[in-house]
């Protein structure tokens, strides 16, 4: 058998440094993009799942709340679960009822808020109801005296871009058509103990970022009043938070809503000064 001579091994020259740097950059960029997409997807799912396995149990809050001055004030509430009273064990412990009772004025409530609503949902489903109510009241010579709005918390999990959130809030505010508006701040989500870390921290930062939009509207417009419910009272320690949260450990309980009520009542008192003069 004839043996062929062994040829010397051929060594390919290494790629030039620029090509290697470009290749490594493309690989690193792909890995980073995939990681960001994965984190975003996980954050989205966790934010949704954090509240989606609890049934949305709310009670209609529309109706009359008695006061002492004999002057009717008609208030409309738009927004999400915070205005819909989710987490309160009684309608009387919801934000709309607590505010109306705390102001001690005869109040007619119209609550269009729906749990889970984003700013887009408010525009699509709640503003038409507001327009219809205003038209009907106009036919009988009555009006809407003030509008309360809770919006933004669900825009966090829906990843609504900040510029779109700002545009949506502007549309909602303009739909008030002259009635004073009370914008309730986005709550401090670092107290929502159901959200796991680090998602809780991420959600808190994004909540603050969107809440600056609401705060700015309160500074720039005389007909918009910002009511902050972000700061927890100093006497409530973190270990006591469960006492102020509903069973889902995400929404406020009636006790939690009661903590917010004074700040929101103050905003409504400012918005409605001087008081409405429509008699019952």
C-alpha positions in Angstrom: 0.0 0.0 0.0 1.3 3.4 -0.9 1.3 6.0 1.7 0.6 9.6 0.8 2.8 12.1 2.4 1.1 14.1 5.2 0.5 17.7 4.2 1.3 20.4 6.7 -1.8 21.8 8.4 -3.0 25.0 7.1 -3.7 27.8 9.6 -6.2 30.4 8.7 -5.2 33.9 9.6 -7.3 35.4 12.4 -9.9 37.9 11.3 -8.8 41.5 11.4 -9.6 43.4 14.6 -12.3 45.6 13.0 -14.2 42.6 11.6 -13.9 40.9 15.0 -15.2 43.9 16.9 -18.1 44.3 14.5 -19.0 40.6 14.8 -18.8 40.7 18.6 -20.9 43.9 18.6 -23.6 42.3 16.5 -23.7 39.2 18.8 -23.7 41.3 22.0 -26.5 43.5 20.5 -28.6 40.5 19.6 -28.2 39.1 23.1 -29.0 42.4 24.8 -32.1 42.9 22.6 -33.3 39.4 23.4 -32.7 40.0 27.1 -34.6 43.3 27.1 -37.5 41.7 25.1 -37.6 38.8 27.6 -37.6 41.1 30.6 -40.3 43.2 29.1 -42.4 40.2 28.3 -42.0 38.8 31.8 -42.7 42.2 33.4 -45.9 42.5 31.3 -47.1 39.0 32.2 -46.3 39.4 35.9 -48.0 42.8 36.0 -51.1 41.4 34.5 -51.1 38.1 36.5 -50.6 40.1 39.7 -54.2 41.2 39.6 -55.9 39.1 36.9 -56.6 36.0 39.1 -58.8 37.9 41.4 -62.4 38.5 40.2 -63.4 42.1 39.6 -66.1 42.5 42.2 -67.5 46.0 42.4 -70.8 47.5 43.4 -72.5 50.3 41.4 -71.6 53.5 43.2 -74.1 55.8 41.4 -76.7 57.5 43.5 -77.4 60.3 46.0 -75.2 61.1 49.1 -76.9 63.3 51.6 -75.3 66.4 53.0 -76.3 69.3 55.2 -76.3 72.4 53.0 -79.2 71.6 50.7 -77.1 72.4 47.6 -76.7 69.7 45.0 -73.3 68.9 43.6 -73.1 66.5 40.7 -69.8 64.6 40.4 -68.7 62.2 37.7 -65.9 59.7 38.2 -63.9 58.2 35.3 -61.0 55.8 35.3 -60.0 52.4 36.7 -60.5 50.2 39.7 -59.5 52.9 42.2 -62.6 55.0 41.3 -64.7 51.8 40.9 -64.1 50.9 44.5 -62.3 47.6 43.9 -61.0 46.3 47.2 -63.5 48.1 49.4 -65.8 45.7 51.3 -68.6 48.3 51.2 -69.6 50.9 48.6 -69.5 53.5 51.4 -65.7 52.9 51.7 -65.1 53.6 48.0 -63.3 56.8 46.9 -66.4 58.4 45.3 -68.6 57.8 48.4 -65.9 58.7 50.9 -65.2 62.0 49.1 -68.9 62.8 48.8 -69.5 62.0 52.5 -66.4 63.8 53.6 -67.5 67.0 51.8 -70.8 66.9 53.7 -72.7 68.2 50.6 -75.7 66.7 48.8 -74.0 64.9 46.0 -75.3 63.0 43.0 -72.7 60.5 41.8 -72.2 59.1 38.3 -69.4 56.5 38.3 -68.3 55.3 34.9 -64.9 53.9 36.1 -64.2 50.3 35.2 -61.5 48.0 36.8 -58.6 47.4 34.5 -59.2 50.5 32.3 -56.3 52.2 30.7 -56.3 55.8 29.4 -57.2 54.4 26.0 -60.2 52.6 27.5 -61.4 55.7 29.2 -61.4 57.6 25.9 -63.0 54.7 24.0 -65.8 53.6 26.4 -66.2 56.2 29.2 -66.0 59.5 27.4 -69.1 58.6 25.2 -71.0 57.9 28.4 -69.9 61.3 29.8 -71.0 63.1 26.6 -74.4 61.4 26.7 -74.9 62.3 30.4 -74.0 65.9 29.7 -76.4 66.1 26.8 -79.2 64.6 28.9 -78.6 67.0 31.8 -78.5 69.9 29.4 -82.0 69.0 28.2 -83.3 69.6 31.8 -81.2 72.6 32.6 -78.6 70.9 34.8 -74.9 70.4 34.6 -71.9 68.4 35.8 -70.1 70.3 38.6 -66.8 68.3 38.8 -65.1 65.2 37.4 -62.8 62.9 39.3 -60.3 60.8 37.4 -58.1 57.9 38.4 -56.0 56.8 35.5 -52.4 55.5 34.8 -51.9 52.4 36.9 -53.0 50.1 34.1 -51.0 52.1 31.5 -48.0 50.8 33.4 -48.7 47.1 32.7 -49.9 48.0 29.2 -46.6 49.8 28.4 -48.4 52.9 27.1 -45.7 55.3 25.8 -45.4 58.4 27.9 -46.2 60.7 25.0 -49.3 58.8 24.2 -50.4 58.8 27.9 -49.9 62.6 27.9 -52.1 62.9 24.8 -54.7 60.6 26.2 -54.9 62.6 29.5 -55.2 65.8 27.5 -58.2 64.3 25.6 -59.9 63.3 28.9 -59.3 66.6 30.5 -60.7 68.5 27.5 -63.8 66.3 27.5 -64.7 67.9 30.8 -65.9 70.8 28.7 -65.4 73.5 31.4 -66.2 71.4 34.5 -63.3 71.4 37.0 -61.2 68.2 37.0 -59.5 66.4 39.9 -56.7 64.1 38.8 -55.9 61.5 41.4 -52.2 60.5 41.3 -51.0 57.1 40.5 -50.5 55.2 43.8 -47.1 54.3 45.2 -46.7 50.8 43.7 -43.8 50.0 46.0 -46.5 49.3 48.6 -48.3 46.8 46.4 -46.8 43.8 48.1 -48.2 41.3 45.7 -45.8 42.4 43.0 -42.6 40.5 43.3 -39.2 42.2 43.3 -37.6 43.6 41.1 -40.9 44.1 39.2 -42.2 46.2 42.1 -39.3 48.6 41.8 -39.6 48.7 38.0 -43.4 49.4 38.2 -42.8 52.1 40.9 -40.3 54.0 38.7 -42.6 53.8 35.7 -45.5 54.9 37.9 -43.6 58.0 39.0 -42.6 58.7 35.4 -46.3 58.7 34.2 -47.5 60.5 37.3 -45.4 63.5 36.4 -47.7 63.9 33.5 -50.7 64.2 35.8 -48.9 66.6 38.1 -47.9 68.8 35.2 -51.5 69.1 34.1 -52.4 70.2 37.6 -49.7 73.0 37.5 -50.5 74.2 34.0 -54.3 74.4 34.0 -56.5 76.3 36.4 -59.4 73.9 35.8 -57.3 70.8 36.8 -56.5 70.0 40.4 -53.9 67.3 41.3 -54.6 65.1 44.4 -51.5 63.2 45.5 -52.1 59.8 47.2 -48.5 58.6 46.7 -47.1 59.3 50.1 -47.8 56.8 52.9 -48.4 58.4 56.3 -45.3 58.2 58.5 -47.1 56.3 61.2 -47.8 53.3 58.9 -44.9 51.0 58.9 -44.1 48.7 56.0 -45.0 45.6 58.1 -48.5 47.0 58.6 -49.3 47.5 54.9 -51.4 44.4 54.8 -53.9 46.1 57.0 -54.5 48.8 54.3 -54.6 46.4 51.3 -57.4 44.3 50.0 -57.3 40.5 49.9 -55.5 40.6 46.6 -52.6 42.5 48.3 -52.7 45.0 45.4 -55.7 47.2 45.6 -56.4 49.4 48.7 -58.9 48.1 51.3 -61.5 50.4 52.7 -59.0 51.5 55.3 -56.5 52.3 52.4 -59.1 54.4 50.5 -59.9 56.3 53.7 -56.2 57.3 54.0 -56.5 58.9 50.5 -59.9 60.5 51.1 -58.7 63.7 52.9 -56.2 64.6 50.1 -58.9 64.1 47.4 -61.5 66.0 49.4 -59.2 68.9 49.7 -58.7 68.9 45.9 -62.5 68.8 45.3 -63.1 71.6 47.8 -60.6 73.8 45.9 -62.1 72.7 42.5 -65.7 73.5 43.6 -65.1 76.8 45.4 -67.4 78.6 45.3 -69.8 75.8 45.9 -72.3 74.8 43.3 -75.6 76.7 43.4 -77.9 74.1 41.8 -80.7 73.3 44.2 -82.2 69.9 44.7 
